[in-house]
């Protein structure tokens, strides 16, 4: 069995709104990283950064798919290498219309194919467990603004 992280979250907003929240740097900074610099177009290379006590940890990634309002996907870039199936993991946000809202299906896959450590898998699992639940409350505040 291949290690993967999969979550589903129901969000009370249209897929068009949720897509912007999971794909645009301006919105990402409100629920996930402290810094985000990229264009939400396939092939775009970018970075996200997390402030830590000893500075900012910056991680690169490459956007693979940007299909509003259905799917946003990227691969992490490790060690300055071009992201491939053999050296990186894949993050996908799939958005499904659901009774006036959106079902967000999140997955991070490819840990085994890329030879990633149990430590990285555990770190990403706990990270997503912390950050993903922040999406729905952020969207609720966003759609409630006059």
Secondary structure, DSSP 8 states (H G I E B T S, - for coil): ----EEEEEEESS-HHHHHHHHH-HHHHHHHS-SEEE--SSTT-EEEEEEEETTEEEEEEEEEEEEETTTEEEEEEE-TT----TTT--EEEEEEEEETTEEEEEEEEE-TTTTT--HHHHHHHHHHHHHHTTHHHHHHHHHHH--
